Amino acid sequence: MDDVTIEIQDETNESGRNQMVDLARKLLLAGVGAVALAQDEVEAFVNRLIERGEIAEKDGRKLITEVMDRRRKQVEEAQTAAKEGVDSRLEAILHRMNIPTKSDVTALSNKIAALAQKVDQMRK
Protein backbone atom coordinates (compact mmCIF):
# COMPACT_ATOMS: atom_id res chain seq x y z
CA MET A 1 0.00 0.00 0.00
CA ASP A 2 1.10 3.54 -0.71
CA ASP A 3 1.59 5.90 2.18
CA VAL A 4 -0.97 8.70 2.11
CA THR A 5 -0.09 11.97 3.75
CA ILE A 6 -2.94 14.08 4.98
CA GLU A 7 -2.14 17.66 5.77
CA ILE A 8 -4.29 19.29 8.42
CA GLN A 9 -4.06 23.03 8.64
CA ASP A 10 -4.36 24.72 11.98
CA GLU A 11 -6.96 27.41 11.39
CA THR A 12 -7.53 28.31 15.02
CA ASN A 13 -5.45 31.48 14.83
CA GLU A 14 -6.94 32.54 11.52
CA SER A 15 -10.45 31.66 12.66
CA GLY A 16 -9.98 33.47 15.97
CA ARG A 17 -8.64 36.53 14.21
CA ASN A 18 -11.50 36.48 11.71
CA GLN A 19 -14.04 36.20 14.50
CA MET A 20 -12.52 39.20 16.27
CA VAL A 21 -12.57 41.27 13.07
CA ASP A 22 -16.12 40.17 12.29
CA LEU A 23 -17.27 41.02 15.81
CA ALA A 24 -15.67 44.46 15.71
CA ARG A 25 -17.15 45.11 12.26
CA LYS A 26 -20.62 44.00 13.37
CA LEU A 27 -20.44 46.21 16.47
CA LEU A 28 -19.48 49.23 14.42
CA LEU A 29 -22.19 48.62 11.83
CA ALA A 30 -24.79 47.96 14.51
CA GLY A 31 -23.95 51.21 16.24
CA VAL A 32 -24.13 53.23 13.05
CA GLY A 33 -27.29 51.46 11.92
CA ALA A 34 -29.03 51.90 15.25
CA VAL A 35 -28.31 55.61 15.32
CA ALA A 36 -29.42 56.12 11.71
CA LEU A 37 -32.60 54.08 12.14
CA ALA A 38 -33.47 55.77 15.42
CA GLN A 39 -32.91 59.22 13.95
CA ASP A 40 -35.19 58.49 10.99
CA GLU A 41 -37.93 57.15 13.25
CA VAL A 42 -37.68 60.02 15.73
CA GLU A 43 -37.73 62.63 12.97
CA ALA A 44 -40.77 61.01 11.33
CA PHE A 45 -42.63 60.86 14.63
CA VAL A 46 -41.81 64.44 15.58
CA ASN A 47 -42.75 65.67 12.10
CA ARG A 48 -46.16 64.00 12.49
CA LEU A 49 -46.61 65.75 15.84
CA ILE A 50 -45.66 69.08 14.26
CA GLU A 51 -48.07 68.52 11.33
CA ARG A 52 -50.89 67.77 13.75
CA GLY A 53 -50.07 70.93 15.65
CA GLU A 54 -49.45 69.03 18.89
CA ILE A 55 -46.02 70.61 19.36
CA ALA A 56 -44.25 73.65 17.96
CA GLU A 57 -41.55 73.16 15.33
CA LYS A 58 -38.91 74.69 17.63
CA ASP A 59 -39.85 72.27 20.41
CA GLY A 60 -39.85 69.40 17.93
CA ARG A 61 -36.30 70.12 16.78
CA LYS A 62 -35.19 70.38 20.41
CA LEU A 63 -36.87 67.05 21.17
CA ILE A 64 -35.14 65.39 18.20
CA THR A 65 -31.78 66.68 19.38
CA GLU A 66 -32.33 65.48 22.95
CA VAL A 67 -33.50 62.03 21.89
CA MET A 68 -30.62 61.60 19.43
CA ASP A 69 -28.06 62.70 22.02
CA ARG A 70 -29.45 60.20 24.48
CA ARG A 71 -29.52 57.44 21.85
CA ARG A 72 -25.97 58.24 20.72
CA LYS A 73 -24.79 58.03 24.33
CA GLN A 74 -26.45 54.62 24.75
CA VAL A 75 -24.81 53.33 21.57
CA GLU A 76 -21.41 54.63 22.70
CA GLU A 77 -21.84 52.92 26.08
CA ALA A 78 -22.79 49.65 24.38
CA GLN A 79 -19.80 49.89 22.06
CA THR A 80 -17.50 50.61 25.00
CA ALA A 81 -18.86 47.60 26.89
CA ALA A 82 -18.42 45.41 23.81
CA LYS A 83 -14.88 46.69 23.28
CA GLU A 84 -14.04 45.90 26.90
CA GLY A 85 -15.44 42.40 26.40
CA VAL A 86 -13.33 41.89 23.29
CA ASP A 87 -10.27 43.24 25.10
CA SER A 88 -10.75 40.89 28.03
CA ARG A 89 -11.24 37.91 25.70
CA LEU A 90 -8.14 38.84 23.75
CA GLU A 91 -6.16 39.21 26.97
CA ALA A 92 -7.37 35.76 28.09
CA ILE A 93 -6.27 34.28 24.76
CA LEU A 94 -2.85 35.90 25.05
CA HIS A 95 -2.55 34.61 28.63
CA ARG A 96 -3.40 31.07 27.54
CA MET A 97 -0.83 31.29 24.76
CA ASN A 98 1.68 32.64 27.31
CA ILE A 99 2.19 35.84 25.32
CA PRO A 100 2.85 38.93 27.46
CA THR A 101 0.45 41.82 27.09
CA LYS A 102 1.48 45.44 26.75
CA SER A 103 0.79 46.00 30.44
CA ASP A 104 3.05 43.03 31.30
CA VAL A 105 5.87 44.47 29.20
CA THR A 106 5.35 47.93 30.70
CA ALA A 107 5.43 46.52 34.24
CA LEU A 108 8.66 44.65 33.50
CA SER A 109 10.18 47.78 31.94
CA ASN A 110 9.33 49.76 35.06
CA LYS A 111 10.89 47.10 37.28
CA ILE A 112 14.05 47.04 35.15
CA ALA A 113 14.30 50.83 35.31
CA ALA A 114 13.91 50.75 39.10
CA LEU A 115 16.56 48.03 39.44
CA ALA A 116 18.94 49.91 37.14
CA GLN A 117 18.50 53.01 39.27
CA LYS A 118 19.25 51.02 42.45
CA VAL A 119 22.35 49.51 40.84
CA ASP A 120 23.55 52.98 39.85
CA GLN A 121 22.99 54.23 43.42
CA MET A 122 24.91 51.27 44.86
CA ARG A 123 27.85 51.95 42.52
CA LYS A 124 28.15 55.49 43.86
MDTraj code that builds the backbone (N, CA, C; nanometers):
import mdtraj as md
import numpy as np

residues = "MET ASP ASP VAL THR ILE GLU ILE GLN ASP GLU THR ASN GLU SER GLY ARG ASN GLN MET VAL ASP LEU ALA ARG LYS LEU LEU LEU ALA GLY VAL GLY ALA VAL ALA LEU ALA GLN ASP GLU VAL GLU ALA PHE VAL ASN ARG LEU ILE GLU ARG GLY GLU ILE ALA GLU LYS ASP GLY ARG LYS LEU ILE THR GLU VAL MET ASP ARG ARG ARG LYS GLN VAL GLU GLU ALA GLN THR ALA ALA LYS GLU GLY VAL ASP SER ARG LEU GLU ALA ILE LEU HIS ARG MET ASN ILE PRO THR LYS SER ASP VAL THR ALA LEU SER ASN LYS ILE ALA ALA LEU ALA GLN LYS VAL ASP GLN MET ARG LYS".split()
xyz = np.array([
    [0.0829, -0.1189, 0.0000],
    [0.0000, 0.0000, 0.0000],
    [0.0866, 0.1242, 0.0000],
    [0.0393, 0.2271, -0.0679],
    [0.1100, 0.3542, -0.0707],
    [0.0795, 0.4328, 0.0563],
    [0.1805, 0.5024, 0.1027],
    [0.1588, 0.5902, 0.2182],
    [0.0842, 0.7152, 0.1712],
    [-0.0185, 0.7516, 0.2433],
    [-0.0969, 0.8702, 0.2106],
    [-0.0730, 0.9727, 0.3198],
    [-0.0331, 1.0900, 0.2789],
    [-0.0088, 1.1971, 0.3750],
    [-0.1261, 1.2927, 0.3720],
    [-0.1831, 1.3142, 0.4866],
    [-0.2942, 1.4084, 0.4982],
    [-0.2430, 1.5292, 0.5744],
    [-0.2603, 1.6428, 0.5148],
    [-0.2135, 1.7661, 0.5769],
    [-0.3324, 1.8376, 0.6414],
    [-0.3234, 1.8590, 0.7696],
    [-0.4291, 1.9294, 0.8422],
    [-0.3769, 2.0667, 0.8778],
    [-0.4480, 2.1663, 0.8358],
    [-0.4058, 2.3032, 0.8642],
    [-0.4673, 2.3481, 0.9949],
    [-0.3876, 2.4157, 1.0713],
    [-0.4359, 2.4722, 1.1976],
    [-0.4959, 2.6085, 1.1690],
    [-0.6282, 2.6158, 1.1710],
    [-0.6963, 2.7405, 1.1389],
    [-0.7464, 2.8115, 1.2640],
    [-0.7025, 2.7684, 1.3803],
    [-0.7534, 2.8308, 1.5023],
    [-0.7133, 2.9767, 1.5107],
    [-0.5867, 3.0076, 1.4795],
    [-0.5445, 3.1478, 1.4834],
    [-0.6194, 3.2301, 1.3819],
    [-0.6265, 3.1798, 1.2585],
    [-0.6937, 3.2538, 1.1516],
    [-0.8416, 3.2697, 1.1846],
    [-0.9031, 3.1617, 1.2323],
    [-1.0446, 3.1663, 1.2661],
    [-1.0695, 3.2625, 1.3815],
    [-0.9845, 3.2572, 1.4830],
    [-0.9980, 3.3469, 1.5971],
    [-0.9822, 3.4914, 1.5565],
    [-0.8871, 3.5177, 1.4693],
    [-0.8643, 3.6530, 1.4213],
    [-0.9841, 3.7002, 1.3393],
    [-1.0358, 3.6119, 1.2529],
    [-1.1503, 3.6475, 1.1708],
    [-1.2725, 3.6749, 1.2567],
    [-1.2906, 3.5977, 1.3608],
    [-1.4036, 3.6201, 1.4501],
    [-1.3926, 3.7544, 1.5193],
    [-1.2724, 3.7914, 1.5606],
    [-1.2521, 3.9199, 1.6268],
    [-1.2814, 4.0348, 1.5301],
    [-1.2330, 4.0226, 1.4073],
    [-1.2565, 4.1271, 1.3073],
    [-1.4048, 4.1342, 1.2751],
    [-1.4691, 4.0189, 1.2584],
    [-1.6125, 4.0167, 1.2293],
    [-1.6929, 4.0792, 1.3427],
    [-1.6560, 4.0473, 1.4658],
    [-1.7268, 4.1021, 1.5811],
    [-1.7113, 4.2533, 1.5869],
    [-1.5899, 4.3009, 1.5683],
    [-1.5672, 4.4460, 1.5709],
    [-1.6439, 4.5145, 1.4587],
    [-1.6430, 4.4535, 1.3408],
    [-1.7146, 4.5114, 1.2259],
    [-1.8644, 4.5152, 1.2530],
    [-1.9188, 4.4064, 1.3066],
    [-2.0615, 4.4004, 1.3367],
    [-2.1007, 4.5041, 1.4416],
    [-2.0159, 4.5219, 1.5432],
    [-2.0444, 4.6206, 1.6466],
    [-2.0488, 4.7614, 1.5888],
    [-1.9526, 4.7914, 1.5041],
    [-1.9484, 4.9230, 1.4416],
    [-2.0713, 4.9459, 1.3546],
    [-2.1034, 4.8485, 1.2708],
    [-2.2193, 4.8615, 1.1831],
    [-2.3503, 4.8691, 1.2618],
    [-2.3588, 4.7923, 1.3687],
    [-2.4791, 4.7955, 1.4514],
    [-2.4967, 4.9323, 1.5153],
    [-2.3876, 4.9884, 1.5626],
    [-2.3950, 5.1211, 1.6239],
    [-2.4378, 5.2267, 1.5246],
    [-2.3777, 5.2257, 1.4082],
    [-2.4128, 5.3231, 1.3051],
    [-2.5562, 5.3020, 1.2587],
    [-2.5931, 5.1765, 1.2380],
    [-2.7290, 5.1456, 1.1924],
    [-2.8344, 5.1834, 1.2943],
    [-2.8066, 5.1575, 1.4202],
    [-2.9030, 5.1904, 1.5254],
    [-2.9256, 5.3408, 1.5343],
    [-2.8190, 5.4158, 1.5251],
    [-2.8310, 5.5613, 1.5322],
    [-2.9073, 5.6143, 1.4116],
    [-2.8750, 5.5651, 1.2920],
    [-2.9422, 5.6119, 1.1708],
    [-3.0903, 5.5757, 1.1720],
    [-3.1212, 5.4526, 1.2096],
    [-3.2605, 5.4084, 1.2143],
    [-3.3384, 5.4871, 1.3183],
    [-3.2797, 5.5030, 1.4351],
    [-3.3472, 5.5770, 1.5418],
    [-3.3719, 5.7210, 1.5001],
    [-3.2752, 5.7822, 1.4364],
    [-3.2906, 5.9215, 1.3949],
    [-3.4043, 5.9343, 1.2942],
    [-3.4106, 5.8440, 1.1982],
    [-3.5187, 5.8486, 1.0985],
    [-3.6556, 5.8335, 1.1648],
    [-3.6658, 5.7387, 1.2571],
    [-3.7926, 5.7149, 1.3246],
    [-3.8331, 5.8326, 1.4130],
    [-3.7388, 5.8878, 1.4851],
    [-3.7682, 6.0017, 1.5727],
    [-3.8115, 6.1221, 1.4895],
    [-3.7380, 6.1482, 1.3823],
    [-3.7732, 6.2626, 1.2974],
    [-3.9119, 6.2462, 1.2365],
    [-3.9447, 6.1260, 1.1900],
    [-4.0770, 6.1014, 1.1325],
    [-4.1861, 6.1221, 1.2368],
    [-4.1638, 6.0721, 1.3563],
    [-4.2629, 6.0860, 1.4632],
    [-4.2824, 6.2323, 1.5021],
    [-4.1724, 6.3030, 1.5196],
    [-4.1808, 6.4440, 1.5584],
    [-4.2455, 6.5263, 1.4468],
    [-4.2128, 6.4958, 1.3216],
    [-4.2751, 6.5671, 1.2096],
    [-4.4263, 6.5458, 1.2070],
    [-4.4709, 6.4259, 1.2399],
    [-4.6160, 6.4005, 1.2487],
    [-4.6780, 6.4839, 1.3601],
    [-4.6088, 6.4928, 1.4733],
    [-4.6608, 6.5750, 1.5835],
    [-4.6683, 6.7225, 1.5434],
    [-4.5682, 6.7682, 1.4707],
    [-4.5661, 6.9082, 1.4260],
    [-4.6794, 6.9320, 1.3273],
    [-4.6998, 6.8388, 1.2327],
    [-4.8066, 6.8523, 1.1335],
    [-4.9438, 6.8574, 1.1992],
    [-4.9612, 6.7795, 1.3032],
    [-5.0891, 6.7774, 1.3745],
    [-5.1072, 6.9010, 1.4628],
    [-4.9994, 6.9743, 1.4817],
    [-5.0073, 7.0930, 1.5654],
    [-4.9988, 7.0624, 1.7135],
    [-4.9536, 6.9414, 1.7482],
    [-4.9455, 6.9025, 1.8891],
    [-4.8236, 6.9632, 1.9578],
    [-4.7183, 6.9921, 1.8798],
    [-4.6024, 7.0608, 1.9361],
    [-4.5521, 7.1629, 1.8345],
    [-4.4816, 7.2624, 1.8832],
    [-4.4250, 7.3647, 1.7960],
    [-4.3018, 7.3089, 1.7261],
    [-4.2706, 7.3653, 1.6096],
    [-4.1550, 7.3160, 1.5332],
    [-4.0261, 7.3320, 1.6119],
    [-4.0113, 7.4444, 1.6817],
    [-3.8908, 7.4689, 1.7629],
    [-3.8768, 7.3614, 1.8707],
    [-3.9872, 7.3304, 1.9370],
    [-3.9855, 7.2268, 2.0412],
    [-3.9572, 7.0892, 1.9809],
    [-4.0080, 7.0667, 1.8606],
    [-3.9851, 6.9398, 1.7933],
    [-3.8386, 6.9193, 1.7610],
    [-3.7732, 7.0221, 1.7104],
    [-3.6302, 7.0119, 1.6783],
    [-3.5492, 6.9885, 1.8059],
    [-3.5894, 7.0571, 1.9131],
    [-3.5192, 7.0383, 2.0405],
    [-3.5375, 6.8944, 2.0904],
    [-3.6586, 6.8419, 2.0759],
    [-3.6873, 6.7045, 2.1169],
    [-3.6043, 6.6045, 2.0365],
    [-3.5946, 6.6273, 1.9050],
    [-3.5145, 6.5387, 1.8200],
    [-3.3696, 6.5388, 1.8665],
    [-3.3169, 6.6571, 1.8937],
    [-3.1775, 6.6684, 1.9380],
    [-3.1555, 6.5951, 2.0701],
    [-3.2468, 6.6130, 2.1647],
    [-3.2329, 6.5480, 2.2951],
    [-3.2381, 6.3960, 2.2826],
    [-3.3352, 6.3477, 2.2044],
    [-3.3498, 6.2025, 2.1890],
    [-3.2273, 6.1435, 2.1197],
    [-3.1783, 6.2109, 2.0164],
    [-3.0622, 6.1596, 1.9435],
    [-2.9362, 6.1627, 2.0300],
    [-2.9212, 6.2652, 2.1109],
    [-2.8058, 6.2698, 2.2017],
    [-2.8108, 6.1540, 2.3004],
    [-2.9290, 6.1295, 2.3535],
    [-2.9451, 6.0197, 2.4481],
    [-2.9187, 5.8855, 2.3797],
    [-2.9714, 5.8685, 2.2591],
    [-2.9518, 5.7437, 2.1846],
    [-2.8037, 5.7244, 2.1499],
    [-2.7387, 5.8313, 2.1071],
    [-2.5969, 5.8241, 2.0718],
    [-2.5143, 5.7827, 2.1939],
    [-2.5510, 5.8376, 2.3099],
    [-2.4785, 5.8032, 2.4333],
    [-2.4972, 5.6551, 2.4666],
    [-2.6193, 5.6041, 2.4478],
    [-2.6449, 5.4625, 2.4748],
    [-2.5641, 5.3731, 2.3809],
    [-2.5566, 5.4108, 2.2540],
    [-2.4809, 5.3325, 2.1573],
    [-2.3325, 5.3350, 2.1935],
    [-2.2822, 5.4523, 2.2315],
    [-2.1415, 5.4628, 2.2701],
    [-2.1115, 5.3768, 2.3917],
    [-2.2032, 5.3751, 2.4889],
    [-2.1837, 5.2923, 2.6077],
    [-2.1834, 5.1440, 2.5708],
    [-2.2732, 5.1042, 2.4808],
    [-2.2790, 4.9648, 2.4379],
    [-2.1516, 4.9271, 2.3630],
    [-2.1029, 5.0172, 2.2791],
    [-1.9796, 4.9892, 2.2062],
    [-1.8609, 4.9803, 2.3009],
    [-1.8586, 5.0656, 2.4019],
    [-1.7503, 5.0615, 2.5000],
    [-1.7530, 4.9290, 2.5764],
    [-1.8731, 4.8870, 2.6168],
    [-1.8859, 4.7600, 2.6886],
    [-1.8427, 4.6438, 2.5993],
    [-1.8809, 4.6472, 2.4732],
    [-1.8420, 4.5407, 2.3806],
    [-1.6914, 4.5402, 2.3592],
    [-1.6328, 4.6583, 2.3471],
    [-1.4878, 4.6688, 2.3281],
    [-1.4153, 4.6117, 2.4494],
    [-1.4651, 4.6434, 2.5687],
    [-1.4035, 4.5895, 2.6902],
    [-1.4146, 4.4374, 2.6931],
    [-1.5275, 4.3849, 2.6465],
    [-1.5443, 4.2397, 2.6397],
    [-1.4458, 4.1768, 2.5434],
    [-1.4281, 4.2396, 2.4279],
    [-1.3328, 4.1894, 2.3287],
    [-1.1916, 4.1969, 2.3856],
    [-1.1598, 4.3091, 2.4511],
    [-1.0267, 4.3244, 2.5101],
    [-0.9992, 4.2167, 2.6146],
    [-1.0980, 4.1899, 2.6993],
    [-1.0753, 4.0888, 2.8031],
    [-1.0612, 3.9495, 2.7422],
    [-1.1376, 3.9204, 2.6379],
    [-1.1236, 3.7908, 2.5704],
    [-0.9864, 3.7783, 2.5053],
    [-0.9445, 3.8862, 2.4405],
    [-0.8135, 3.8844, 2.3747],
    [-0.7026, 3.8664, 2.4778],
    [-0.7162, 3.9352, 2.5912],
    [-0.6160, 3.9207, 2.6967],
    [-0.6131, 3.7768, 2.7505],
    [-0.7307, 3.7155, 2.7629],
    [-0.7366, 3.5764, 2.8092],
    [-0.6702, 3.4833, 2.7083],
    [-0.6906, 3.5104, 2.5803],
    [-0.6275, 3.4281, 2.4763],
    [-0.4764, 3.4433, 2.4827],
    [-0.4285, 3.5662, 2.4957],
    [-0.2845, 3.5899, 2.5054],
    [-0.2269, 3.5216, 2.6288],
    [-0.3006, 3.5255, 2.7391],
    [-0.2553, 3.4610, 2.8626],
    [-0.2438, 3.3096, 2.8434],
    [-0.3440, 3.2510, 2.7785],
    [-0.3400, 3.1066, 2.7542],
    [-0.2240, 3.0682, 2.6630],
    [-0.1926, 3.1571, 2.5690],
    [-0.0826, 3.1293, 2.4765],
    [0.0518, 3.1689, 2.5361],
    [0.0481, 3.2209, 2.6583],
    [0.1678, 3.2638, 2.7306],
    [0.2417, 3.3758, 2.6569],
    [0.1642, 3.4682, 2.6002],
    [0.2193, 3.5843, 2.5321],
    [0.1968, 3.7048, 2.6230],
    [0.3021, 3.7775, 2.6552],
    [0.2853, 3.8926, 2.7457],
    [0.2042, 4.0037, 2.6784],
    [0.1228, 4.0690, 2.7588],
    [0.0451, 4.1819, 2.7093],
    [0.1285, 4.3085, 2.7208],
    [0.0769, 4.4165, 2.6679],
    [0.1477, 4.5440, 2.6746],
    [0.1673, 4.5861, 2.8198],
    [0.0657, 4.5630, 2.9028],
    [0.0790, 4.5996, 3.0441],
    [0.1859, 4.5150, 3.1134],
    [0.1985, 4.3884, 3.0746],
    [0.3049, 4.3032, 3.1304],
    [0.4421, 4.3577, 3.0938],
    [0.4590, 4.3936, 2.9675],
    [0.5872, 4.4468, 2.9203],
    [0.6175, 4.5797, 2.9886],
    [0.5165, 4.6639, 3.0034],
    [0.5352, 4.7934, 3.0704],
    [0.5753, 4.7735, 3.2156],
    [0.5096, 4.6790, 3.2839],
    [0.5429, 4.6521, 3.4237],
    [0.6873, 4.6029, 3.4360],
    [0.7276, 4.5143, 3.3469],
    [0.8658, 4.4653, 3.3499],
    [0.9653, 4.5773, 3.3199],
    [0.9315, 4.6637, 3.2260],
    [1.0184, 4.7779, 3.1939],
    [1.0348, 4.8690, 3.3146],
    [0.9263, 4.8923, 3.3855],
    [0.9333, 4.9763, 3.5064],
    [1.0211, 4.9111, 3.6136],
    [1.0077, 4.7808, 3.6292],
    [1.0894, 4.7097, 3.7282],
    [1.2379, 4.7149, 3.6906],
    [1.2658, 4.6982, 3.5615],
    [1.4048, 4.7037, 3.5147],
    [1.4626, 4.8427, 3.5389],
    [1.3828, 4.9451, 3.5105],
    [1.4300, 5.0825, 3.5314],
    [1.4581, 5.1077, 3.6790],
    [1.3706, 5.0581, 3.7662],
    [1.3906, 5.0754, 3.9099],
    [1.5159, 5.0014, 3.9562],
    [1.5362, 4.8799, 3.9078],
    [1.6555, 4.8032, 3.9442],
    [1.7823, 4.8702, 3.8920],
    [1.7775, 4.9220, 3.7708],
    [1.8939, 4.9909, 3.7143],
    [1.9280, 5.1137, 3.7980],
    [1.8265, 5.1830, 3.8436],
    [1.8497, 5.3014, 3.9273],
    [1.9133, 5.2608, 4.0602],
    [1.8666, 5.1498, 4.1193],
    [1.9250, 5.1021, 4.2450],
    [2.0712, 5.0607, 4.2258],
    [2.0975, 4.9923, 4.1135],
    [2.2354, 4.9513, 4.0843],
    [2.3251, 5.0744, 4.0706],
    [2.2780, 5.1746, 4.0013],
    [2.3548, 5.2982, 3.9849],
    [2.3823, 5.3656, 4.1206],
    [2.2820, 5.3643, 4.2079],
    [2.2990, 5.4227, 4.3417],
    [2.3998, 5.3424, 4.4236],
    [2.3986, 5.2117, 4.4099],
    [2.4915, 5.1274, 4.4857],
    [2.6346, 5.1444, 4.4353],
    [2.6515, 5.1734, 4.3069],
    [2.7853, 5.1950, 4.2523],
    [2.8468, 5.3238, 4.3064],
    [2.7648, 5.4201, 4.3360],
    [2.8153, 5.5495, 4.3856],
    [2.8441, 5.5375, 4.5297],
])
top = md.Topology()
chain = top.add_chain()
for i, resn in enumerate(residues, 1):
    res = top.add_residue(resn, chain, resSeq=i)
    for name in ("N", "CA", "C"):
        top.add_atom(name, md.element.get_by_symbol(name[0]), res)
traj = md.Trajectory(xyz[None], top)
